[in-house]
Amino acid sequence: MCRSRRMRRGAVPLLAMEIDYGPFEREVQLPAEVEIEEVHGEQHNGLF
């Protein structure tokens, strides 16, 4: 785990930022139950 509070002036706060290459898989805990079959994600300009 890595924690930081440093921010540059004018920077936009991010919860997470990953820049990598190739196939990937991530698991995240959600605060409520969801219909897994109804969840989807989209990629635009190389960002997911």
C-alpha positions in Angstrom: 0.0 0.0 0.0 1.2 3.5 -0.8 -0.3 6.6 0.6 0.3 10.2 -0.2 -1.2 13.7 0.3 1.1 15.7 -1.9 -0.7 17.6 -4.7 0.6 20.1 -7.3 -1.3 23.3 -7.7 -4.1 22.9 -10.2 -3.8 19.1 -10.0 -7.0 17.0 -10.2 -7.4 14.6 -7.2 -7.5 11.0 -8.3 -8.5 7.9 -6.3 -6.2 5.7 -8.4 -4.0 5.9 -11.4 -2.4 3.0 -13.2 -0.5 3.2 -16.5 0.5 -0.1 -17.7 0.6 -2.1 -21.0 -1.0 -5.5 -21.9 -3.9 -7.5 -20.6 -4.9 -6.9 -17.0 -7.5 -7.8 -14.4 -8.4 -5.9 -11.2 -10.8 -6.8 -8.4 -12.4 -4.0 -6.3 -14.8 -4.2 -3.4 -18.1 -2.3 -3.9 -20.2 -0.9 -1.1 -23.3 -2.7 -2.2 -24.3 -5.9 -4.0 -24.4 -5.5 -7.8 -25.7 -7.6 -10.7 -22.3 -8.8 -12.1 -23.9 -9.5 -15.5 -25.0 -5.9 -15.7 -21.6 -4.3 -15.0 -19.4 -3.1 -17.9 -16.4 -0.8 -18.5 -15.3 1.3 -21.4 -11.9 2.4 -22.7 -11.4 5.8 -24.3 -8.1 7.2 -25.5 -6.3 4.4 -23.8 -7.9 5.0 -20.4 -10.2 2.6 -18.8 
